[in-house]
Amino acid sequence: MDMPDIDKIMKRTARHACEDGVGEMLYGAVFMLIGLLFFAEAALSPPIPSFSHIGLVVLVLSGYLLGRWLVPALKRRLTFPRTGFVAYRRLSAGRRWMVIGIAALVASSVAGVAGLALAARPAGLDWIPLGNGLVIGAFLLYLGVQVGLRRFQLLAGFSALAGLAAFLAGLGETLGSAAYFAAMGLALMVAGALTLRAYLHRAPQPEGQ
């Protein structure tokens, strides 16, 4: 008797979770809000210390918590009636708070390091948008390869190109980051919307529902 291919089963389960594009639309909206945050910081005169650093932590945590509620709610309405329900193992309350704490620590650490670097070298951080594009692109590429979804690989390429474009345009750290996150958020929302449209066409609502 052949043993089940656990890796293939896990990839198929992950693809099922991403097949409707709902997650990309939500997190694309979060990215656009981050872009607006950086635009607001660039427009402030005089600047408010740690404005974007604190705002970034708030947006990342709020997006995470909202996503945990909104994505399943939308899937119950759009996805599960069409292609069924996949039950994922839920984290215990202690582990959920640990994940939230780690996310807060990482976001605050990144913001703090960026703030210290800015204070030390105010004219030497024009590469930050490029770094954003490469880091987020690397994550999307890894996700695309692991899950087997080409659209994540295409988004990874777009992320790197958007970061490079913001860097070459000489927009600086704040405006460059604003432009990158706004462009990447729009790309995620468009990719999610096109994926959702194709999914709804491919899997129509069952009769009588």
Secondary structure per residue as TSV (DSSP state, phi and psi in degrees):
chain	resnum	aa	ss	phi	psi
A	1	M	-	360.0	127.0
A	2	D	-	-72.4	139.2
A	3	M	-	-77.9	143.5
A	4	P	-	-66.2	143.7
A	5	D	-	-80.0	97.0
A	6	I	H	-62.3	-39.7
A	7	D	H	-62.3	-43.0
A	8	K	H	-65.9	-39.1
A	9	I	H	-64.0	-42.7
A	10	M	H	-64.7	-41.1
A	11	K	H	-65.0	-41.1
A	12	R	H	-64.0	-39.4
A	13	T	H	-64.2	-42.4
A	14	A	H	-66.0	-39.5
A	15	R	H	-64.1	-37.4
A	16	H	H	-60.9	-37.8
A	17	A	H	-69.3	-23.9
A	18	C	H	-106.4	5.2
A	19	E	T	-73.4	-15.8
A	20	D	T	-104.5	-6.6
A	21	G	-	76.3	4.6
A	22	V	H	-63.7	-42.3
A	23	G	H	-61.9	-43.0
A	24	E	H	-61.4	-38.3
A	25	M	H	-65.0	-43.0
A	26	L	H	-64.9	-50.6
A	27	Y	H	-73.8	-23.7
A	28	G	H	-63.8	-39.3
A	29	A	H	-64.4	-38.7
A	30	V	H	-63.7	-42.0
A	31	F	H	-61.1	-41.3
A	32	M	H	-65.6	-36.5
A	33	L	H	-65.2	-37.4
A	34	I	H	-64.3	-40.5
A	35	G	H	-60.4	-43.1
A	36	L	H	-63.5	-35.4
A	37	L	H	-60.4	-45.7
A	38	F	H	-69.5	-35.8
A	39	F	H	-61.5	-42.2
A	40	A	H	-63.2	-40.8
A	41	E	H	-63.4	-41.0
A	42	A	H	-65.3	-28.3
A	43	A	H	-86.4	-13.2
A	44	L	-	-71.1	133.0
A	45	S	S	-144.9	112.3
A	46	P	S	-75.2	159.5
A	47	P	-	-66.1	149.3
A	48	I	-	-97.5	121.8
A	49	P	T	-56.9	135.2
A	50	S	T	63.1	18.8
A	51	F	H	-59.6	-53.9
A	52	S	H	-73.3	-29.8
A	53	H	H	-66.0	-46.1
A	54	I	H	-68.1	-43.6
A	55	G	H	-61.6	-35.7
A	56	L	H	-64.7	-44.0
A	57	V	H	-61.0	-44.2
A	58	V	H	-62.8	-44.4
A	59	L	H	-67.7	-41.0
A	60	V	H	-63.8	-47.0
A	61	L	H	-67.9	-40.6
A	62	S	H	-64.1	-41.2
A	63	G	H	-63.2	-40.0
A	64	Y	H	-63.6	-48.2
A	65	L	H	-67.2	-41.0
A	66	L	H	-64.6	-40.2
A	67	G	H	-63.0	-35.8
A	68	R	H	-64.5	-25.6
A	69	W	H	-97.7	-45.4
A	70	L	H	-74.7	-42.2
A	71	V	H	-61.3	-50.1
A	72	P	H	-60.9	-35.7
A	73	A	H	-63.0	-43.5
A	74	L	H	-68.0	-36.1
A	75	K	H	-66.4	-37.7
A	76	R	H	-62.2	-29.9
A	77	R	H	-87.8	-37.3
A	78	L	H	-105.4	-40.9
A	79	T	T	-95.7	-52.9
A	80	F	H	-60.4	-38.2
A	81	P	H	-64.8	-19.6
A	82	R	H	-96.3	-48.3
A	83	T	H	-122.8	14.2
A	84	G	-	91.9	171.4
A	85	F	-	-110.1	132.0
A	86	V	-	-112.5	120.1
A	87	A	-	-86.9	120.6
A	88	Y	-	-98.9	145.9
A	89	R	-	-64.7	125.5
A	90	R	-	-87.1	143.9
A	91	L	-	-72.3	147.5
A	92	S	-	-67.7	164.1
A	93	A	H	-58.8	-40.5
A	94	G	H	-63.0	-42.4
A	95	R	H	-70.0	-34.4
A	96	R	H	-61.7	-46.2
A	97	W	H	-67.7	-30.0
A	98	M	H	-66.6	-42.2
A	99	V	H	-62.6	-44.0
A	100	I	H	-62.1	-42.3
A	101	G	H	-63.5	-41.9
A	102	I	H	-64.9	-42.2
A	103	A	H	-61.5	-41.6
A	104	A	H	-65.1	-41.6
A	105	L	H	-64.4	-44.3
A	106	V	H	-63.9	-46.9
A	107	A	H	-62.9	-43.5
A	108	S	H	-69.0	-35.2
A	109	S	H	-65.9	-45.0
A	110	V	H	-60.8	-44.8
A	111	A	H	-63.4	-40.9
A	112	G	H	-66.1	-43.6
A	113	V	H	-62.8	-41.9
A	114	A	H	-62.2	-39.7
A	115	G	H	-65.5	-41.9
A	116	L	H	-65.4	-40.5
A	117	A	H	-65.2	-38.5
A	118	L	H	-65.4	-40.1
A	119	A	H	-67.6	-34.9
A	120	A	H	-79.8	-37.5
A	121	R	-	-135.9	75.3
A	122	P	T	-62.5	-20.7
A	123	A	T	-106.6	5.5
A	124	G	S	-113.6	24.2
A	125	L	-	-117.7	24.4
A	126	D	T	-64.8	-15.9
A	127	W	T	-80.6	-8.6
A	128	I	H	-55.5	-46.3
A	129	P	H	-59.2	-38.4
A	130	L	H	-63.8	-42.5
A	131	G	H	-61.2	-41.9
A	132	N	H	-57.5	-47.1
A	133	G	H	-63.6	-39.8
A	134	L	H	-73.5	-41.6
A	135	V	H	-66.7	-48.9
A	136	I	H	-67.6	-36.5
A	137	G	H	-63.2	-40.4
A	138	A	H	-63.2	-40.3
A	139	F	H	-64.0	-44.4
A	140	L	H	-65.4	-37.4
A	141	L	H	-64.6	-44.6
A	142	Y	H	-59.7	-45.3
A	143	L	H	-63.2	-42.5
A	144	G	H	-63.1	-39.9
A	145	V	H	-70.4	-43.1
A	146	Q	H	-65.7	-42.3
A	147	V	H	-85.2	-27.6
A	148	G	T	85.8	33.2
A	149	L	-	-113.5	119.5
A	150	R	H	-67.3	-30.1
A	151	R	H	-65.4	-30.4
A	152	F	H	-68.9	-35.2
A	153	Q	H	-67.9	-38.7
A	154	L	H	-65.9	-40.3
A	155	L	H	-64.7	-33.5
A	156	A	H	-62.7	-43.7
A	157	G	H	-63.2	-41.0
A	158	F	H	-63.5	-39.8
A	159	S	H	-59.8	-47.0
A	160	A	H	-63.0	-42.4
A	161	L	H	-67.6	-38.9
A	162	A	H	-65.0	-42.6
A	163	G	H	-64.0	-41.0
A	164	L	H	-64.2	-42.6
A	165	A	H	-63.0	-42.0
A	166	A	H	-65.1	-36.1
A	167	F	H	-68.9	-47.5
A	168	L	H	-68.2	-25.8
A	169	A	T	-72.3	-11.1
A	170	G	T	67.6	35.9
A	171	L	-	-78.8	-14.1
A	172	G	H	87.7	177.3
A	173	E	H	-64.0	-51.5
A	174	T	H	-74.6	-53.7
A	175	L	H	-66.4	-35.9
A	176	G	H	-63.5	-42.1
A	177	S	H	-65.9	-39.1
A	178	A	H	-60.1	-46.7
A	179	A	H	-64.4	-41.5
A	180	Y	H	-62.9	-51.0
A	181	F	H	-66.7	-35.2
A	182	A	H	-64.9	-45.1
A	183	A	H	-66.0	-42.7
A	184	M	H	-68.5	-38.4
A	185	G	H	-62.6	-41.6
A	186	L	H	-63.6	-42.2
A	187	A	H	-62.0	-42.6
A	188	L	H	-63.6	-42.5
A	189	M	H	-66.1	-41.7
A	190	V	H	-64.7	-45.3
A	191	A	H	-61.2	-42.2
A	192	G	H	-65.4	-41.2
A	193	A	H	-66.0	-42.0
A	194	L	H	-65.9	-38.8
A	195	T	H	-65.0	-42.3
A	196	L	H	-64.8	-41.0
A	197	R	H	-61.2	-46.1
A	198	A	H	-64.3	-38.3
A	199	Y	H	-65.2	-45.3
A	200	L	H	-64.4	-33.5
A	201	H	H	-71.6	-37.7
A	202	R	H	-76.1	-31.1
A	203	A	S	-127.3	80.1
A	204	P	-	-66.3	159.5
A	205	Q	-	-61.0	131.6
A	206	P	-	-60.9	152.5
A	207	E	T	-60.8	138.1
A	208	G	T	84.4	5.5
A	209	Q	-	-115.8	360.0
